[in-house]
Amino acid sequence: MSDQTRLKITPTRGLRGEISVPGDKSISHRAVMLGALAQGETVATNFLSGEDCLATIRCFQALGVEIDGPRDDNVRIRGRGLFALQEPEDVLDTGNSGTTMRLLLGILAGQPFFSVVTGDASLRRRPMGRVTQPLLQMGAVCMGRDGANYAPIAVSGGRLRAISHQLPVASAQLKSALLLAGLFADERTIISEPIPTRDHTERMLAAFGASLSREGRTVGVDPAPQLQGREITVPGDISSAAFLIVGALITPDSDLLVRGVGVNPTRTGVLDALSRMGARITVRDFRDSGGEPVADIRVQSSMLQGTVIDGPLIPRLIDEIPILTVAAVFARGETVFRDATELRVKESDRLSAIRMELNRLGADIHETPDGLLIRGTGRLAGGTCRSHGDHRIAMAAAIAGLGAARETCIEDASCTSVSFPAFTGALNSLRLE
Ligand code: S3P
């Protein structure tokens, strides 16, 4: 189906005021999944009612779980316990959501029934072998194109054998899938990651009563006798906040306060990178929200400098590279991204997509095999560009448009609803004319 939605962005002098961003996407998915596997009720407030998380809800409803909502961004999940999901009558459609597909594969591997998982055209091109291969070692049957590397993937699972597995790539989705499969294993499952990635699964599993061990970059999970449902207040998504933060930085008269943002240290690489670039950002009023740190973030217009972003910082800002590229375009000097090959297998090839689209607007960006080289021009002309069906490319281009000289038009822009349905409204409520 072709997407006719166009987003028109006129330049602005700045973003001013206070705002809360929608709930964290990663944590919202996990609340539904763990809630479904727990005993008793789980209530998630400030749940992200974006397309990806709605896909997770529909998949678990198809597995027999009673879920009410989202209503006013609250979701109520009546857990079935670890061993009472039902065989789905139809294919489970995870839409555009890689997190749904990968974590669900881990759970389905532990179920004594047959299921098939698929997704949209973009997701059917993304690699799943990194999940299905270790699940095969654990004893599940997974079948799909290219040796169960591409969806649709059929799974027939049951009681699993524990494994000790070194992840070949730094991926929280992969780590999480195997930890969830580990709940259905005969002994402790041990996962080592090459570089630390977001740890929301570990934190939430512990909060639901699972037994976990952690030593450096290695996590172990014991087969859980049972998980206990609970209330979860989902923190604001730092990945959504990042768009508004960069929008405020690159326009001249901004002063913005983003309230209630999740600042889990495995996710705050974007703040570290921007601070290194000279951004005026203050993080204050730290508090805890069900095991996740939350804070308010104040941002003021800033003169940015280029920097180098690579190594262990990359997984801590993996979803923010498109918007950090926009910051780099408006900075003085060169910015280099390295070690970011994973971006080629996200919702789009994000290295290629962001280079192509920002260059259409007047940027000077070169692609390397594992990153980008950006020559900061301090300004952009504006113009017309495309989203590649990728929510983060659409929103990064829109923010670039705020700082451009003339109007910017983003084609195929309905994908912003994947993670930030109220994106346009949020910009309009903050922008100075
Ligand atoms: C996610 C992990 C990241 C991220 C994605 C959400 C998660 O993927 O890009 O948007 O919720 O675990 P990888 O860890 O696989 O790179």
Boltz pocket constraint, residues with backbone or C-beta under 6 A from the ligand:
constraints:
  - pocket:
      binder: B
      contacts: [[A, 25], [A, 26], [A, 27], [A, 99], [A, 170], [A, 171], [A, 172], [A, 173], [A, 174], [A, 176], [A, 197], [A, 198], [A, 318], [A, 319], [A, 342]]
      max_distance: 6.0
